Amino acid sequence: MLFRSVTPVFLKQIIVLLVIVCFSVLHSCAKETPLYYDLNGEVIDTISVESVPFDNIASGKITVSKFASLDFSHQSAAAYGDYAFFVSNGRSSICLYNLRKKCSLYVLKMKGLDKMIYHCNQCSFGVDRYDSSDPFPLLYISQNAKADKKCFLEVYRILPVFDADLNDYISFSVDLVQTIFYPAMTSDNSLGNVNGAIDTDHCLLYTYSRNNESLDDNYGQCKVSRFNLPIIQENVVYLEDDDIIASFFVDCKAFNMQGGFVKDDTLYIGQGSLSVGYILFNIIDLKEQKLIRQIDLQKYYVAWEPEGCFLYDDRVMISHTTAISSIE
């Protein structure tokens, strides 16, 4: 009798309600696994390097799109001209990549450092060339030390080799020409987990770091410090607290920060991962000494850790575990 009393109109309402519930469940599940899209709006199954028009990123509206897929993992990245160099954890390898052709050219295997102690979260090109004929400026690779170890910068000369037809590079080698040691971390200098980005406009070294003393009020707070870039004639340089020209705290924590670069008195830094619950791109005004924008990359369907950030073709590029993305 119960089923006989169900009218066709009521039965139709039940079916519509079930469809709405099923759609809501599927929609909520889809949010847990963000999709990635190529420039044509098609779903892709790889992570990418993203780019953003440089003029928009400080305050304008942005979108994130795929630039290229990568077939290797890395820990940091820097670019000069049409070429990017991707550095692995512990500096065990460096990959030379052609950004214009979107292809890997050569992977240099190196004697890596202890990956449990040193973490290459930052690399950037400097101002000077070791020799005026060198095609690339010196490459600065941060060695982000854990525990009571001193963080330091390794400075490398890059020596690429052309193919027989001089079409492109087919290999390269590196020479370590300088090592720069930072002061040991204290509560005052907050030079824990130091990463160094080169300001090529003013020949300066900017660091972003944090205080690792968990009982201090400023524990984990991001601190930016400015040093003069040491001259390259010195093979080993030991920086002291007195070498800090200026420093300031930024209104954000410095955990999981990496892959920064400096341009036009502004420091750009990637931060976070899916496992820690946030993926950010921070923009810091070095003159005003403050954070001026913090972009939540997860809103743009970025679900992977930003390993490297650099400029290419007047766009901000963010490299992830297996790809490069573009913000625009």
N, C-alpha and C positions, 0 to 999 in steps of 0.2 A: 504493500500500500504506500510505503514511503516513496519508492521510486516512481510509482504511478502519479504521485502528486507533484513531481518536479515538472514544471512547465518548460517548453522549449526556450522561452526567453530567459528563464532563470539558469538553465543549463548553459546557454550561450554566455551569460555573465560569469559563470564559474570557469569556463574555458578561457575567457579573456583574462580573468584574474590569475590563472595558472601561468599563462604566457607571460604576463607582466612580472610575476615572481621569478620565473626561470630566467628572463632577460636580466633582471636585477642581479641575480646570483652570478650569472656569466659576466656581467659588466664589472662587478666588484672583483672577481677573480682576475679579470684582464688587467686591472690596475696594479696587481701584484707583480706582473711580468710586463714591463714597458716594452713597446715595440719601437723599432728603429726604422727610419724611412730614408730612402735615397732622395736625390734632388728632384726626381719625377714623382715623388709621393709613394713609391712602391716600398713595401715592407722588406727589410733586409735582415739577415740573420748574423751579421758580423758587427762588431763595435768599430767605430771609426774615429779618425781625427777630425775634430770640429773646428770651424773657423768663424770669425765675426769681423765685419768691417771695423777697422780700428777706430774710426771716428764715432761709431755708435756705442761702443761698449761701455763707456763711462756712465752714460745716462740714457741712451736711446733704447728703443725697442729692438730686441734681438730674436733671431731664430738659430737653431742648431741643426746642421745637416752633415751628412757624410762627405768627407773629402777623399779618403782612400783607406783600403784595408791594409793591414800589416800581417806578415807571416812570421813574426818573431815577438818575443816579449822584451820588455825593457823597463828601466827604472827612472830614466830622465832623458831629456832631449833638448837639443839646441840646433838652430838653423843659421846658415849664412848663404846668401844668394839662393840658388836653386837646390841646395844640398842641406840635408839634416843628418845629424849624428845622434844615434840612440845608444845610450849607455846602459848596460845591464847591472843588476845588483852585485855589489862587491867589485865592480869594474872588471868583471871577467871577460867581457867582450864589448866591442863598439861596432855598431852597424852603420855603414854609409848608405844613405838613401837619396835618390833623385826625386825631389818633390814635383818637378815639372813632368817627368815621365811616370811618376808614381810607382817606382820599383826600387828594390834593394840592389845595390851594386856590389857590396863586399862586406863580410863580417870579419873583423880582426879579433882573433882569439888572444887573450892576454892572461898573464899570471894574476889571477884575482886575489883580492884581499879576503879576510875572514868575513863571510857574509853575515855571521851572527853578531859581528861588532860594527862593521862599516856598511853603510847603506847609501848608495849614490842617488839621493833624492833631487839633485840639482846639477845642471851643467849649463854653461853659457859661454859665448865667445867674448873675448876681450877686445882691447883696442889695438894692441901692437902685434906685429908679425915678428917672429924670431929673426927672419931674414926678409929683406924687402921684396924678394922674388917669390916668397911663399904665397900660395893662392888663398890660404885661410889665415885669419888671426889665431892667436893662441886660444886653446880651449881650456876652460876652468871647470874641473869636476869636483863637486863637494863630496867629502867623505864624512858622513853624518855618524859620529861615533856614539856608542851607547855606554852606559854605566859611567865610570870615572875616566874614560879615555878622552883625549883631546880631539875635537873635530878639526879638520884641516881641508885645505884646497890643494888639489894636484893640478899643475899647469902643464899642458901638453902642446908640443909642436906637431902639426899634422903634415905628413909628407905623402901626398897622393901620387898615383901612377896612372898615366893615360894609356888607352889602348893604342894599337899600332896606327890607327887612322885618326887619332886625336879627337875621337867623337865623344868620349866620356871616360871617367875614371874606372879602372878595373880593380884597383886595390889601393891600400895605403898603409903606412906605418906611423908610429908615434914615438916621440922622444919626450921623456919627462924632463922639463927644464927648470921647474921650480916647485917647491912645496911650501905652503903658507899655513902655519899653525895658529889657531885662534887661542885667546886666553882661556884658561880653565873656567868652567861655569861657577859663578857665585850667585847668591841671592840678589846682589846689586846689579851685576851685569846681565844676568838672565841669558847667558850664552850657552844654553843647553840645546842639543839637537840643531846645531847651526847649519844653515844653508846660505851660500853666497851667490848673489847675482851681480853682474858687472853692469855699471852705468857707463856705456860707451860714449855718451854725450859729454860727460864731465870727468871721465877717467877715475871713477870711484867704485868702491866695493860696498854694496849694501848687503847686510845679513838680516835674515828673519829667524828668530829663535824663541826660546821660552825658558822660564825658570822651572827646573825639575824638582825643586824642593816642595814636596806636597803639603807641608805644614805652613808655608808662607801664604800670605794673602794674595799675592800675585802669581800663585802657582798656575802654570800653563798659559799665562797671558802672553800674547804675541808681542815681541819687542823687535823693533827695527833699529839697526845700528849702522852708522856710516863710517867707513875707513877710507883713507887714501889707498889707491891701488899700488902695491909695492912694485918698485922697478924690477925688471926681469933679470938684471945682472946678478942679483943675489939668488943663489941656488936654494937656500933655506931661509925662511923668514918666520920669526916668532913675534906675533902681535901681542901687545899688552893692553891693559885697560886704558892706559894713557893715550893709546893710538886711536881710541874711539873719538871721532870728531863731534858726533851728535848721536843721540838715541832717543827713542820715545816708545811708549806702549800704545798698542792699537786695541780698539774696543772689540776684540774677538780672541778666542783661544787659538793657540798655535798647534794643536794636536793634528797630526796627519797632513801638515802643510808640505807642499813640494812643487817643483817645476816652475819657479818664478822667473820673471824677466823684468827689466827696467826700460822704460821708454818715456821721454818727455816728462821727467820728474814724477813718474808714476810707477809703482810697483804692482805687478800682477802675479797672483799666486793661486794655484790650484789647491784643493783641500778635500780630504775625506774619502770615503768609499761606501759601498752598499752595506758592508758589515758593521760600520760604525753609525749608520743611519743618516748620513748627510753627505752630499757631494756639492762642493761650493767652488765658486771662482771669485776671489777677493781682489778688489781694486783699492790701492792705498795711495793717497796723495802725499808725496814726500815733502812738499813744501808746506802744506797745511798740517802735515803730521796727523792724518786721520784716515779712517776707513770711509771711502765715499760711496762704495757700492759692494754688495755681496749678492752674487747671482746664485740662485738655487738651481743647479743644473738638472736635478731630478724632475723639475717642472718641464724640462725640455727633453724628457725621456733618456737622459744620460744615467746609466745604471752601473757604470764602471769607474774605477779609480782614475783620476787625472794624473798621469805620470809626468808628462812634460808639457810646457806651455811656451810658445814662441811665436814670433811674427813671420809671416810669409805672404808676399803679394798684398801687403797692406791689410792683412787679415790676421786675427788672433787664432792660432791653431792649438788645439788641445789633443794630446795623444793619450790613448788608453792602452789597455793590455794588448790588444791585437789590431789597433786601427788608429787613424787620425780623424778628428772631427773639426768642423769649421763653424764659427759663430758669426752670424750676420744679421 
